[in-house]
């Protein structure tokens, strides 16, 4: 969608104008602001502080400033930077964790390896920041899903997120993954294997009961959304789907049919 658009940073005057418009048009109180259009953590700490100060100037009741973030951009932030940002209201960040499997991260080419992930987690711990983890089922390819689930759970257990959100891997024409598939270096998972991966992930997660788990996105075949205290119920729903769904559906790679 945006592959023909060059990356750019909005001028601070435009950001201030947007914040002012929000303060004048949205019902109050506004306690949470989500910074959109990519990963704002590509910006310097000073710039993020400037944006936070503008938010608090025009909408002083805001308690949480959230956004997407990446472990790649956390490499350029110190733990003291994150502490400053936490004090300014940045929290509940959304990370595309994708996987905790180093072998998969290597070819995903995210610009951050598992060591960078762990260092980023330590910085967030120090700052008292919470985060949401976006995990991709099927990203390890056919035959590798259960191992991938165990490695991902192992990572998430280190510093549990407040939410775990499941997405399904889709091979897009023109992508690196498409090229790998065409060359025989990647084989997509079936719906059956995706369900088995989710079950394995849930079984291996050791996180607090108030952590939200959701595979409710439209790209997923079976939707489960609940808190981890209900882990066994979620596993049961996924196992029931494996037992009762038509074999053709389970063995296909079609996504998005809500169950």
Secondary structure, DSSP 8 states (H G I E B T S, - for coil): --TTS------HHHHHHHHHHHHHHS-S---EEEE-SS-GGGS-HHHHHHHHHHHHHH-TT--EEEEEE-HHHHTTS-HHHHHHHHHTTB-SEEEEEE-S-HHHHHHHT-S--HHHHHHHHHHHHHHT--EEEEEEETTT-TT-HHHHHHHHHHHHHHS--SEEEEEE----TTSHHHHHHHTTS-----HHHHHHHHHHHHHH----TT-EEE--STTSSS--EEEGGGHHHHHHHHHHHHHHS-HHHHTS-------
